[in-house]
Amino acid sequence: YYLLGANTLAAMSYAAAPQWFWEGDAVATETAFTKSGRGRIPNFGVVFKANLLEGRKFNYHKQYLRSYKHNIPDHYVFGYHMVNYLREKTGDAAVWGKITKRSWSVPFIPFAFSNAVKKESGMYVTKLYESMVSDLTKRWKEEMEAMQFTPFESVNQRKSSAYTDYLYPHQLENGDVLAMRRGIGDIEEFVNIQGSKPIKLFTPGIMNETGMISVRKDKIAWNEFHYDPRWGVRNYSVIKVYDINTKQLTVVSEKSRYGGAALSPDATQVATVRTDTDYKHALIIIDINSKRIVKEFSNPENAFYAMPRWSDDGSKIVALKITKPGKSVVSVSMQGEESVLLPESNENVGNPVLNGNYLFFNSPVSGIDNIYTVDLTSLQRFQVTSSKYGAYNPSISNDRKFIFYNEQTKDGMDVVKIPFDPSSWQAYEVKPEAKSFYQHLVEQEGRPNLLDSIPQQEFDQKKYSKLKGLVNPYSWGPFFNNSFTAIDVGITSKDVLSTTTINAGYRYDLNERTGQTAFSLSFQGWFPIFDFSFSDGDREIDEGDLLYGKIIGPDTVAVIENLTFKWHERTVETGLRIPLVTTRSRFIGNFSIGNSIGYTAVSGFQNSIDGGGRIIPSNLPQYIFRDYVDNGKLVFNHFTMTGQRILKQSRRDINSKWGQAFFLDAYGAPFGGDFSGSQFSFYGLGYFPGMFKHHSIWGYWGYQSSKIERAVISSGQGLNNYIFRNEIPLPRGQSISRAEKFYSMSANYTLPVWYPDIAIGPLLNIQRIRFNGFVDYGFGSNPTFGTSQTYLSTGFEAKCDFNIFRFLPQLNMGIRYSYGIDPAVTKVEILIGTFNF
């Protein structure tokens, strides 16, 4: 750590043990030592449990690395069950310590972790997983056999087995039922599910998942994230209300920190919970029209409230109340009088709904999440549902004849309904807690209330000096980046407030086979970001074979020779940029503008044919290569502007269904120096839905104008013209000549072909095969020279999304076949993509 830094330590840790172990051990620890660990919450592992009991026993690789075909919980859930199971199976609380001691001593040896598991348990990690699956399936089936489940009527219709949740059911004024749909192939949408096919009503933005939405008078209220345009760690939780009938969206609050949103019976006010930056909590009421707080209830003990909801008559608000001793359900009258409806305890209750004299809520007290109710007249408690996997989010029909709720199934949360019939509810009896999967953890550790014994100490506060902290690394160490065109290696550091980032190292260009030393500094404490970079090193470009007229004796002979340029280059660049986040709806947006000034000094420039510069002498028309600086100094200005507005995507989406993006670059050399030149580039991207789900039609249109002067060797005119690098996409599979004006466009169709979920031992796990067909067009013209050229190509790209060595980050590779129509040329290329997460 002290030698190589935190980043290297983290990299070695993930080489020494899979990520499921790190997160699974964390969940097991919080479960053993506190009353609120995730392992105690049935909903945490409900999808894993449903998959096993429904026959979806995936192999180890698919369960850990996940899938595009099936909905599989993340490595937190998987890791908790693995860590917990081995501790239970061996009866040894220290078994994972023994395993990691072996693995961490040789983290650089592949599969050291699995070998260590074999040493301590007698099974490799894949066999341990299979044993766990077998034992848990048997245990859970035996538990199910002793249960009687509540009969219900399904409300939503399923046309596909793709995992999809229909959450938070509410009945509309006309009797239809609204729910929020989301899934492996769907982004969050509010839909009307009454009928054979869900009808989309509205697509919200980035949801702040508070476990509830509210529906009254055909209006929907929910919480959504908004973001500070400039400062990444500052965000907000606002309230939005959508009127289904008028299709009007109202943003009730701005720059707020609200959790929960409950509409009043007349839908004119909303109750919510405010938490400020000092973590002071308050239950408040906001008027929707004026957007003003009309009521703030006293909270002297600074209790945390959650999931507020109004009573049917609007006289009170019911909410969860969390204090140090535990969680309770309370009602608060409009006069601020608070009454306890469900006493304080460690029971993880949620989703309180007050209807008449009945308080409905969720509870995991039976080991499975179910819906319970308390008769507030008799104070008697009843169990309303007995669910196979879990029942959640109760709501009462307008005529009080039915209870709608969510029932967990193998394909997602369904909306179901049962009669509102108190005579069918089972009287709740406090029974000895069943032997739960996590209890042996508690017994092994013997400290179920560890946090109660932590001494309380108040530390002194003092102002942090940003100036002194500019160079104060909290994270440092070597970095290694392989962009498949260059390798960067060096030292990086970042200060405590992530204000100053410094990089120093060496860059090796894989194409040129040359290296440069490099240094960069980025200061992000101001509204504009200040960037500075410096590089120094050799450059080498191989232009391939050149046909030219070589004088041999009295004759000029056509000769083909390999042409290579070599030179030494030193570049300094500095500038300001402003990156802004514009996301305020279902479209993820950003905008960036910046300007930099650069200085490049070149020495030792020579070509391999005659040792001269950019001009290749010949009795034929002489060749001049303008896209190099040659010996001299280039002082340039670079202005950039980019923006995008992209619809959020589901896990299965390859591209967004709707979106736009643009990229603008402008280069110039207005500050003197030995070279002059200018270039303007612009291209835009567009994304559209394809013919079927997860298919995508997309394309681009680009334009670039470059200053290219006619060179006159005798007078030197045009010899100081520098052509900046191309900045727009070009037709694939073609060799493109630079032009003064170039137009480029493309049409593409992208689709998933197969979700194979094939594992080749521990080496390779293939998750998806995808295909892209394209037609590219380009046209370049040179008014100065009176020439032009058209380019047209078509072809396809096939890509594979995969994992290697059981690492979670996903890679993609593929192949491209391009057929040139004009000019006629065929090319096959290997495509190496980036990481997917």
C-alpha positions in Angstrom: 0.0 0.0 0.0 2.7 2.5 1.0 4.8 1.6 -2.0 2.3 1.3 -4.8 -0.9 3.0 -3.4 -4.5 2.2 -2.8 -5.4 1.5 -6.5 -2.8 -1.3 -6.7 -4.0 -2.7 -3.4 -7.5 -2.8 -4.7 -6.4 -4.5 -7.9 -4.5 -7.1 -6.0 -7.5 -7.7 -3.7 -9.8 -8.5 -6.6 -7.1 -10.8 -8.1 -6.9 -12.6 -4.7 -10.6 -13.1 -4.1 -13.7 -12.6 -6.3 -15.9 -9.6 -5.7 -18.7 -11.8 -4.5 -16.5 -12.7 -1.5 -15.8 -9.1 -0.5 -19.4 -8.1 -0.7 -20.8 -11.3 0.7 -18.6 -11.2 3.7 -19.7 -7.6 4.3 -23.4 -8.6 4.2 -22.7 -11.5 6.5 -20.9 -9.3 9.0 -23.6 -6.7 9.2 -26.2 -9.5 9.5 -24.3 -11.1 12.4 -23.7 -8.0 14.4 -26.8 -5.8 13.9 -30.6 -6.2 13.9 -30.9 -4.7 10.4 -28.4 -6.6 8.2 -29.5 -7.3 4.7 -29.2 -11.0 5.3 -32.2 -10.7 7.7 -34.4 -9.1 5.0 -36.2 -11.8 2.9 -36.5 -9.4 0.0 -32.7 -9.2 -0.3 -32.5 -12.8 -1.6 -36.0 -13.3 -2.9 -35.1 -13.6 -6.6 -32.3 -16.0 -5.8 -34.7 -18.2 -3.8 -37.4 -18.0 -6.5 -34.9 -19.0 -9.2 -33.8 -22.1 -7.3 -37.3 -23.3 -6.4 -38.5 -22.7 -10.0 -35.8 -24.9 -11.4 -33.5 -22.2 -12.5 -30.3 -23.7 -11.1 -27.7 -21.8 -13.1 -24.0 -22.8 -13.1 -21.5 -21.0 -11.0 -20.3 -18.7 -13.8 -23.8 -17.5 -14.8 -24.9 -17.0 -11.2 -21.9 -14.9 -10.4 -21.3 -13.0 -13.7 -25.0 -12.7 -14.4 -26.9 -12.9 -17.7 -28.8 -11.0 -20.4 -31.3 -14.0 -20.7 -32.4 -14.4 -17.1 -32.7 -12.0 -14.2 -30.0 -13.0 -11.7 -29.3 -11.0 -8.5 -26.0 -9.3 -8.1 -22.8 -10.5 -6.5 -23.9 -9.1 -3.1 -26.7 -11.6 -2.9 -24.7 -14.4 -4.4 -21.7 -13.7 -2.1 -23.8 -13.6 1.1 -25.2 -17.0 0.5 -21.8 -18.5 -0.4 -20.1 -17.0 2.6 -22.9 -17.9 5.0 -23.3 -21.5 3.6 -19.7 -22.5 4.1 -19.6 -21.2 7.7 -22.8 -23.1 8.4 -21.6 -26.3 6.6 -18.2 -26.4 8.4 -19.4 -24.9 11.7 -16.2 -22.8 11.6 -16.6 -19.1 12.0 -13.0 -18.6 10.8 -13.1 -20.7 7.7 -13.0 -17.8 5.3 -10.1 -16.3 7.2 -8.2 -19.5 6.6 -9.1 -19.5 2.9 -8.1 -15.9 2.4 -4.8 -16.4 4.3 -3.9 -19.0 1.7 -5.2 -17.0 -1.3 -3.8 -13.6 -0.3 -0.3 -14.9 0.2 -0.1 -15.7 -3.6 -2.7 -13.3 -5.2 -0.9 -13.3 -8.5 -1.4 -17.0 -9.1 -4.5 -17.6 -11.2 -7.4 -19.3 -9.3 -5.5 -19.2 -6.0 -8.8 -18.5 -4.3 -10.6 -21.6 -5.7 -7.6 -23.7 -4.7 -7.7 -22.3 -1.2 -11.4 -23.1 -0.9 -10.5 -26.7 -2.0 -7.8 -26.9 0.7 -10.2 -25.9 3.5 -13.5 -27.4 2.4 -12.5 -30.3 0.1 -14.4 -28.7 -2.8 -13.4 -26.2 -5.5 -15.5 -23.1 -5.6 -17.8 -24.4 -8.3 -18.5 -27.6 -6.3 -19.1 -25.5 -3.2 -21.7 -23.6 -5.1 -23.4 -26.7 -6.4 -23.5 -28.1 -2.9 -25.1 -24.9 -1.6 -27.7 -24.9 -4.4 -28.6 -28.5 -3.6 -28.9 -28.0 0.2 -30.8 -24.7 0.0 -33.2 -26.0 -2.6 -34.0 -29.0 -0.4 -34.4 -26.9 2.8 -36.6 -24.3 1.1 -38.8 -27.0 -0.5 -39.4 -28.6 2.8 -40.4 -25.3 4.3 -42.8 -24.7 1.4 -44.5 -28.1 1.8 -45.7 -27.1 5.3 -47.3 -23.8 4.1 -50.7 -23.0 2.7 -50.7 -20.1 0.2 -53.3 -17.4 -0.2 -55.3 -17.8 -3.4 -55.3 -14.7 -5.6 -56.4 -13.3 -8.9 -53.7 -12.0 -11.2 -54.3 -8.5 -12.7 -51.4 -8.0 -15.1 -51.0 -10.3 -18.1 -47.6 -11.6 -19.1 -46.7 -12.1 -22.8 -43.0 -12.9 -22.2 -40.9 -14.8 -19.7 -38.4 -11.9 -19.6 -38.2 -10.8 -15.9 -40.4 -7.8 -15.4 -41.7 -6.2 -12.2 -45.1 -4.5 -12.0 -44.7 -2.5 -8.8 -46.9 -0.3 -6.5 -50.4 -1.1 -7.8 -53.1 1.6 -7.4 -56.6 1.8 -8.8 -57.5 4.7 -11.0 -60.8 6.6 -10.9 -62.2 4.5 -13.8 -61.3 1.2 -12.0 -58.2 0.4 -14.1 -55.0 -0.4 -12.3 -51.8 1.6 -12.5 -48.3 0.1 -11.8 -44.7 0.9 -12.4 -43.2 -1.5 -14.9 -39.4 -2.2 -15.0 -37.4 -5.3 -15.8 -34.4 -6.8 -17.6 -35.8 -5.5 -20.9 -37.8 -2.4 -19.7 -36.9 0.9 -18.1 -39.2 2.4 -15.4 -42.6 3.3 -16.9 -46.0 4.0 -15.4 -48.5 1.7 -17.1 -52.2 0.9 -17.1 -52.2 -2.9 -16.7 -56.0 -3.4 -16.9 -56.4 -5.4 -20.1 -54.6 -7.8 -22.3 -51.7 -5.4 -23.0 -50.1 -2.7 -20.6 -50.6 0.8 -21.9 -47.7 3.2 -21.2 -48.8 6.3 -19.5 -45.6 8.1 -18.6 -41.8 7.5 -18.4 -40.2 9.1 -15.3 -36.6 10.2 -15.0 -33.9 8.7 -12.7 -36.1 7.4 -9.9 -35.1 7.9 -6.3 -36.4 4.5 -5.2 -38.2 5.2 -1.9 -40.3 2.1 -2.0 -43.5 3.9 -3.0 -45.4 6.0 -5.4 -48.8 7.7 -4.8 -51.9 7.9 -6.9 -55.0 10.0 -6.2 -57.5 11.6 -8.6 -55.6 10.1 -11.6 -52.4 11.9 -10.6 -49.1 10.2 -9.8 -46.5 11.5 -7.4 -43.0 10.1 -7.0 -39.4 11.1 -6.1 -36.8 11.7 -8.8 -33.1 12.6 -8.8 -32.0 16.0 -10.1 -28.3 16.9 -10.4 -26.2 20.0 -9.9 -25.1 21.0 -13.3 -21.4 21.2 -12.4 -20.6 19.5 -9.0 -20.9 15.8 -9.3 -21.3 15.0 -5.6 -24.2 17.4 -5.1 -27.6 16.0 -6.1 -31.2 16.5 -5.1 -34.4 14.4 -4.6 -37.4 16.3 -6.0 -41.1 15.6 -6.1 -42.9 15.3 -9.4 -46.6 14.9 -10.1 -48.1 13.7 -13.4 -51.8 14.2 -14.4 -52.9 11.2 -16.5 -55.9 13.0 -18.0 -54.3 16.3 -18.9 -50.8 14.8 -19.5 -49.3 17.7 -17.5 -46.1 17.2 -15.5 -45.6 19.4 -12.4 -42.2 19.6 -10.7 -43.2 20.4 -7.2 -39.8 21.1 -5.8 -36.3 22.1 -6.9 -32.9 21.6 -5.2 -34.7 19.7 -2.5 -33.9 16.6 -0.4 -37.2 14.8 -0.1 -37.9 11.2 0.5 -41.4 9.8 -0.2 -44.3 11.5 -1.9 -47.9 11.0 -0.9 -50.8 12.8 -2.5 -53.7 14.1 -0.3 -57.1 12.6 -1.1 -58.0 15.7 -3.2 -54.6 15.6 -4.9 -53.8 19.2 -4.1 -51.1 18.6 -1.5 -48.2 16.2 -1.0 -46.7 14.9 2.2 -43.0 14.1 2.2 -40.0 13.8 4.5 -37.2 16.4 4.3 -33.6 15.6 5.3 -31.2 18.6 5.1 -27.4 18.5 4.8 -27.1 18.5 8.6 -29.3 15.3 8.7 -32.2 17.1 10.4 -35.5 15.4 9.5 -39.0 16.8 9.2 -42.3 15.6 8.1 -43.8 18.3 5.9 -46.8 19.1 3.6 -46.4 21.0 0.3 -49.1 22.7 -1.7 -48.8 21.5 -5.3 -50.0 24.6 -7.0 -47.9 27.2 -5.1 -45.1 24.7 -4.4 -44.8 26.1 -0.9 -44.4 24.3 2.4 -47.8 24.8 4.2 -47.1 22.6 7.2 -44.0 21.3 9.0 -44.5 19.0 12.0 -42.4 19.3 15.1 -39.7 16.7 15.5 -37.7 17.5 18.7 -36.1 14.0 18.9 -35.0 14.2 15.2 -36.6 10.9 14.4 -36.5 9.7 10.8 -39.8 9.3 9.1 -40.4 7.3 5.9 -43.2 6.2 3.5 -45.8 8.8 4.5 -49.4 8.3 3.4 -52.6 10.1 4.0 -55.7 8.6 5.6 -58.8 8.4 3.3 -60.4 11.4 5.0 -57.3 13.5 4.9 -57.3 14.1 8.6 -54.0 12.5 9.4 -50.8 11.1 7.9 -49.4 7.6 8.7 -45.7 7.0 8.4 -42.8 4.8 9.6 -40.9 6.3 12.4 -37.3 5.2 13.1 -35.5 6.0 16.3 -32.5 4.4 18.1 -34.7 1.7 19.9 -36.3 0.6 16.6 -39.1 1.2 14.1 -42.7 2.0 14.7 -45.8 3.1 12.7 -47.4 6.4 13.8 -50.2 8.7 12.7 -49.8 12.4 12.8 -52.9 14.6 12.8 -53.1 18.0 11.0 -52.7 19.6 14.5 -49.4 17.7 15.0 -50.7 15.2 17.5 -48.8 11.9 17.1 -50.3 8.5 17.9 -48.5 5.1 17.9 -50.3 2.6 15.7 -47.6 -0.1 15.9 -45.2 -0.1 18.8 -41.5 0.3 18.5 -39.5 -2.9 17.8 -36.8 -4.4 15.6 -39.5 -5.8 13.2 -38.7 -4.6 9.7 -42.2 -3.3 8.9 -42.9 -1.2 5.7 -45.5 0.2 3.3 -48.0 1.4 5.9 -51.5 2.1 4.5 -54.3 3.4 6.7 -57.8 2.5 5.4 -60.7 3.1 7.8 -59.9 1.3 11.0 -57.3 -0.9 9.5 -53.6 -0.3 9.2 -52.0 -2.5 6.6 -48.2 -3.0 6.3 -45.5 -5.4 5.2 -43.5 -7.5 7.6 -40.9 -10.3 7.3 -41.7 -11.7 10.7 -42.7 -15.2 9.4 -39.4 -15.4 7.4 -41.2 -14.4 4.2 -42.4 -10.9 3.5 -46.2 -10.8 3.9 -49.0 -8.3 4.4 -50.4 -7.8 7.9 -53.1 -5.6 9.3 -54.0 -4.2 12.7 -57.6 -3.5 13.6 -57.2 -0.1 15.3 -60.5 -0.6 17.2 -59.7 -3.9 18.8 -55.9 -3.5 18.4 -55.9 -7.1 17.1 -53.3 -8.0 14.5 -54.0 -10.3 11.5 -52.0 -11.9 8.7 -53.6 -11.0 5.4 -51.5 -13.0 3.0 -49.4 -16.2 3.0 -47.1 -15.8 0.0 -44.8 -18.4 -1.5 -41.9 -15.9 -2.0 -43.2 -12.5 -0.9 -46.1 -10.1 -0.8 -45.6 -6.3 -0.9 -47.2 -2.8 -1.4 -50.8 -3.2 -0.4 -53.4 -0.8 -1.7 -57.2 -0.8 -1.3 -59.7 -0.6 -4.2 -61.9 2.5 -4.5 -65.0 0.5 -3.4 -63.1 -1.3 -0.6 -64.0 -4.7 -2.0 -60.4 -5.7 -3.0 -56.8 -5.5 -1.8 -54.3 -5.1 -4.6 -50.7 -6.0 -3.9 -47.5 -7.3 -5.4 -46.8 -11.1 -5.4 -43.2 -12.2 -6.2 -43.1 -14.8 -9.0 -40.3 -16.4 -11.0 -40.7 -13.8 -13.8 -41.1 -10.8 -11.5 -43.5 -9.0 -9.3 -47.1 -9.5 -10.4 -50.1 -7.3 -9.4 -52.7 -9.5 -7.8 -55.9 -8.9 -5.9 -57.8 -10.6 -3.1 -61.2 -9.8 -1.6 -61.2 -7.3 1.3 -62.6 -9.9 3.7 -61.5 -9.6 7.4 -63.1 -13.0 8.1 -60.5 -14.7 5.9 -57.5 -13.2 7.7 -55.6 -15.3 10.1 -55.2 -14.1 13.7 -51.5 -13.3 14.3 -49.7 -15.3 16.9 -46.2 -14.5 18.2 -44.4 -17.7 17.6 -40.8 -18.7 18.4 -38.6 -17.4 15.6 -38.0 -20.1 13.0 -34.4 -21.2 12.5 -33.3 -18.8 9.8 -30.5 -19.1 7.4 -28.5 -16.3 9.1 -28.9 -17.5 12.8 -25.8 -19.5 12.9 -23.9 -16.4 12.0 -25.3 -14.6 15.0 -24.5 -17.6 17.2 -20.9 -18.0 15.9 -20.1 -14.3 16.5 -22.0 -14.0 19.8 -22.3 -10.2 19.5 -25.8 -9.5 18.1 -25.8 -5.9 19.3 -22.2 -5.0 18.7 -22.9 -1.3 17.8 -24.4 -0.8 21.3 -21.0 -1.3 22.9 -19.1 1.3 20.8 -18.1 4.3 23.0 -19.4 7.6 21.9 -16.8 10.3 21.4 -17.2 13.8 20.0 -14.2 15.0 18.0 -13.1 18.6 17.5 -13.9 20.3 14.3 -11.7 22.6 12.3 -11.8 24.2 8.9 -10.1 22.2 6.1 -7.6 24.2 4.1 -8.2 23.7 0.4 -5.0 25.5 -0.5 -2.8 23.2 1.7 -4.7 20.2 0.5 -4.1 20.7 -3.2 -1.3 18.2 -3.2 -2.5 15.8 -0.5 -2.9 12.4 -2.1 -5.4 10.0 -0.6 -5.2 7.8 -3.6 -2.0 7.2 -5.5 0.0 4.6 -7.2 0.8 3.2 -10.6 -1.8 3.2 -13.4 -1.9 1.1 -16.5 -4.2 1.9 -19.4 -4.4 -0.1 -22.6 -6.6 1.7 -25.2 -5.5 -0.8 -27.8 -3.8 2.1 -29.6 -1.5 3.1 -26.8 -0.2 2.0 -23.4 0.0 4.5 -20.6 1.9 3.6 -17.4 2.9 5.9 -14.6 2.0 7.4 -11.2 -1.3 9.1 -10.4 -2.5 10.9 -7.4 -5.7 12.6 -6.3 -6.3 14.8 -3.2 -8.9 14.3 -0.5 -11.5 16.5 -2.0 -10.9 15.1 -5.6 -9.9 18.7 -6.5 -6.5 18.1 -8.0 -5.5 15.1 -10.1 -1.9 14.6 -11.2 -0.5 12.1 -13.6 3.1 11.5 -14.6 4.3 8.6 -16.7 5.2 7.1 -20.0 3.1 6.6 -23.1 3.9 4.0 -25.7 2.2 4.3 -29.0 1.4 0.7 -30.3 1.0 1.9 -33.9 4.1 4.1 -34.0 6.2 2.0 -31.7 7.5 5.1 -30.0 7.3 6.5 -26.5 6.9 9.8 -24.8 7.1 11.0 -21.2 4.0 12.7 -20.1 2.7 14.9 -17.3 -0.8 16.2 -16.7 -2.6 18.2 -14.0 -6.3 18.8 -13.7 -7.7 21.3 -11.1 -11.4 21.0 -10.6 -12.0 23.3 -7.7 -13.4 26.2 -9.9 -16.5 26.2 -12.0 -14.4 25.8 -15.1 -11.9 22.9 -14.9 -8.3 23.9 -15.5 -6.2 21.3 -17.5 -2.5 21.3 -18.2 -0.5 18.6 -20.0 3.1 18.2 -21.2 4.7 15.5 -23.4 8.1 14.9 -24.8 9.4 12.1 -27.0 9.9 10.6 -30.4 7.3 10.1 -33.1 7.4 7.7 -36.1 4.9 7.3 -38.9 5.0 4.6 -41.5 3.2 5.8 -44.6 3.8 2.5 -46.5 5.0 2.2 -50.0 5.4 5.4 -52.1 5.6 5.5 -55.9 7.7 8.4 -57.1 10.1 9.5 -59.8 13.7 9.0 -58.8 16.6 10.4 -60.9 19.1 7.7 -61.8 21.8 9.0 -64.1 20.3 10.9 -66.9 16.9 9.2 -66.5 13.9 9.5 -64.2 12.8 6.1 -63.0 9.5 5.2 -61.3 10.5 3.7 -57.9 8.5 2.2 -55.0 10.1 2.7 -51.6 8.8 2.5 -48.0 8.3 6.0 -46.6 8.7 6.6 -42.9 8.8 9.9 -41.1 10.7 10.3 -37.8 10.9 13.3 -35.5 11.2 14.5 -31.9 8.1 16.3 -30.5 7.5 18.4 -27.4 4.0 19.6 -26.7 2.5 21.8 -24.0 -1.3 22.3 -23.8 -3.5 24.1 -21.3 -7.1 25.2 -21.2 -10.4 25.5 -19.5 -13.5 23.3 -19.9 -16.9 23.3 -18.3 -18.7 19.9 -18.1 -22.4 20.2 -17.3 -25.0 17.6 -16.4 -28.4 18.4 -17.9 -30.4 15.3 -16.8 -33.8 16.3 -15.6 -36.1 13.7 -17.2 -36.0 10.2 -18.7 -33.3 11.5 -21.0 -29.7 11.4 -19.6 -28.0 14.6 -20.8 -24.8 16.4 -20.6 -23.1 19.4 -22.2 -19.4 20.3 -22.3 -17.6 23.3 -23.7 -13.9 24.0 -23.6 -11.0 25.8 -25.1 -7.3 25.0 -25.0 -4.1 26.5 -26.4 -1.2 24.3 -27.4 2.4 24.6 -28.4 4.2 21.9 -30.3 7.9 22.1 -31.1 9.4 19.6 -33.6 13.1 18.9 -34.2 15.0 16.3 -36.2 12.2 15.8 -38.7 13.2 13.6 -41.6 11.8 11.1 -44.1 13.4 7.8 -44.9 13.8 8.4 -48.7 16.1 11.4 -48.9 16.4 12.5 -45.2 14.5 15.7 -45.8 11.2 16.9 -44.4 7.6 16.7 -45.6 8.5 17.2 -49.3 9.5 14.1 -51.3 11.6 15.3 -54.3 10.6 13.9 -57.6 10.7 14.8 -61.3 7.1 13.9 -61.2 4.8 16.2 -59.3 6.4 16.4 -55.8 4.7 14.9 -52.8 4.0 17.1 -49.7 2.6 15.7 -46.5 0.8 18.5 -44.7 -0.5 16.6 -41.7 2.9 16.8 -39.9 4.5 19.8 -38.4 8.0 19.4 -39.8 10.9 21.2 -38.1 9.4 24.2 -36.5 6.8 25.4 -34.0 3.0 25.1 -34.1 1.0 27.3 -31.8 -2.7 26.2 -32.0 -6.1 26.9 -30.5 -8.6 24.1 -30.0 -12.3 24.8 -29.2 -14.6 21.9 -28.3 -18.3 21.6 -27.7 -20.3 18.4 -27.1 -23.7 17.4 -25.9 -26.0 14.5 -25.7 -29.6 13.6 -24.7 -30.1 9.8 -24.5 -33.1 7.8 -23.3 -32.1 5.6 -20.3 -31.6 2.0 -21.1 -32.6 -1.4 -19.8 -30.0 -4.1 -19.2 -30.8 -5.8 -22.5 -30.6 -2.6 -24.6 -27.5 -2.4 -26.8 -28.3 1.2 -27.8 -30.7 3.7 -26.5 -34.1 3.7 -28.2 -34.1 7.5 -28.6 -31.3 9.9 -28.4 -29.2 12.6 -30.0 -25.5 13.6 -29.5 -23.3 16.1 -31.2 -19.5 16.8 -31.3 -17.9 20.1 -32.5 -14.2 20.8 -32.8 -12.5 23.9 -34.2 -8.8 24.2 -34.6 -6.8 27.3 -35.6 -3.3 28.8 -35.5 -3.9 32.5 -34.8 -0.9 33.0 -32.4 2.0 32.9 -34.9 4.6 30.2 -35.1 6.1 28.5 -38.1 2.8 26.8 -39.3 -0.7 27.9 -40.0 -3.9 26.0 -40.5 -7.5 25.8 -39.5 -10.2 23.1 -39.3 -13.9 22.9 -38.4 -15.5 19.6 -37.6 -19.1 18.6 -36.6 -21.0 15.4 -36.5 -24.2 14.3 -34.9 -25.6 11.0 -33.8 -29.2 9.8 -33.7 -30.7 6.7 -32.1 -34.2 5.3 -33.0 -36.2 2.1 -32.2 -35.8 -0.9 -34.4 -38.4 -3.3 -35.7 -38.3 -5.4 -32.5 -37.5 -4.9 -28.8 -33.8 -4.2 -28.2 -33.2 -3.6 -31.9 -31.8 -0.2 -32.8 -31.6 2.0 -35.8 -28.8 4.6 -35.5 -26.6 6.7 -37.7 -24.5 9.8 -37.9 -24.0 12.8 -40.2 -20.7 14.7 -40.2 -19.0 17.6 -41.9 -15.4 18.8 -41.8 -13.7 21.7 -43.5 -9.9 21.9 -43.5 -7.6 24.5 -44.8 -5.4 22.9 -47.5 -3.3 25.3 -49.5 -1.8 24.5 -52.9 2.0 24.1 -52.4 4.3 26.0 -54.7 7.8 24.6 -54.1 9.7 27.4 -55.8 8.1 30.2 -53.8 7.4 28.3 -50.6 3.7 29.1 -50.8 1.6 26.6 -48.9 4.6 24.8 -47.3 3.7 26.1 -43.9 0.1 24.7 -44.1 -0.6 22.2 -41.3 -3.6 19.9 -41.5 -5.1 18.9 -38.2 -6.1 15.3 -37.4 -9.5 14.1 -38.6 -12.3 14.5 -36.1 -15.3 13.0 -37.8 -16.3 9.3 -38.4 -15.3 8.0 -41.8 -16.7 5.3 -44.1 -15.6 1.9 -42.8 -13.3 -0.3 -44.8 -12.1 2.5 -47.0 -8.8 4.3 -47.3 -9.8 8.0 -47.1 -7.8 10.8 -48.6 -7.9 14.1 -46.7 -10.1 16.8 -48.4 -10.8 20.4 -48.0 -14.5 19.6 -47.4 -15.7 16.2 -46.4 -19.3 15.0 -45.8 -19.9 11.7 -44.0 -23.0 9.8 -43.1 -24.0 6.3 -41.9 -27.0 4.1 -41.3 -26.8 1.2 -39.0 -29.1 -1.6 -37.7 -28.1 -3.3 -34.4 -29.7 -6.3 -32.8 -28.9 -9.0 -30.2 -28.6 -12.4 -31.9 -28.1 -14.9 -29.0 -27.7 -15.0 -25.2 -25.7 -18.2 -25.0 -24.5 -18.1 -21.4 -21.7 -20.5 -22.2 -18.7 -21.0 -19.9 -15.5 -22.5 -21.1 -14.1 -23.6 -17.8 -12.8 -20.7 -15.7 -11.3 -19.0 -18.7 -14.1 -17.6 -20.7 -17.8 -16.9 -20.1 -19.8 -15.8 -23.2 -23.0 -13.8 -22.4 -24.2 -12.2 -25.7 -23.7 -12.2 -29.4 -24.8 -9.1 -31.3 -24.8 -7.9 -34.9 -24.7 -4.6 -36.6 -25.3 -4.0 -40.3 -24.2 -0.7 -41.9 -24.1 1.4 -45.0 -21.5 4.3 -44.9 -21.2 7.2 -47.4 -18.6 9.9 -47.7 -17.8 12.7 -50.2 -14.6 14.7 -50.2 -14.0 17.7 -52.4 -11.0 20.0 -53.0 -12.1 23.2 -54.6 -8.5 24.5 -54.6 -7.3 21.5 -56.7 -10.5 20.9 -58.6 -10.9 17.3 -57.4 -13.4 15.2 -55.6 -14.0 11.6 -54.5 -17.1 9.6 -53.4 -16.9 6.7 -50.9 -19.6 4.1 -50.4 -19.3 0.9 -48.4 -21.5 -1.6 -46.7 -20.9 -4.5 -44.3 -21.6 -6.0 -40.9 -20.0 -6.3 -37.5 -20.5 -9.3 -35.2 -19.5 -8.8 -31.5 -19.3 -11.0 -28.5 -19.8 -9.8 -24.9 -17.8 -12.0 -22.5 -15.9 -12.3 -19.2 -12.4 -13.7 -18.7 -11.0 -15.5 -15.7 -14.3 -15.0 -13.8 -13.8 -11.2 -13.5 -17.0 -9.1 -13.4 -16.0 -6.4 -15.8 -17.3 -7.4 -19.2 -15.3 -7.2 -22.5 -16.4 -7.3 -26.1 -14.6 -8.3 -29.2 -15.7 -8.9 -32.7 -15.1 -8.9 -36.4 -16.0 -6.4 -39.2 -16.5 -7.2 -42.8 -16.6 -4.2 -45.1 -17.4 -4.3 -48.8 -16.4 -1.2 -50.7 -18.8 -0.3 -53.5 -16.9 2.9 -54.5 -14.0 2.5 -54.5 -14.2 -1.3 -54.7 -12.3 -2.8 -51.9 -12.9 -5.6 -49.3 -11.6 -5.5 -45.8 -11.8 -7.7 -42.7 -10.9 -6.2 -39.3 -10.8 -7.4 -35.7 -12.7 -5.2 -33.3 -11.6 -4.9 -29.7 -14.1 -3.0 -27.6 -14.0 -1.5 -24.1 -15.2 -2.6 -20.7 -18.9 -3.1 -20.0 -20.4 -3.0 -16.5 
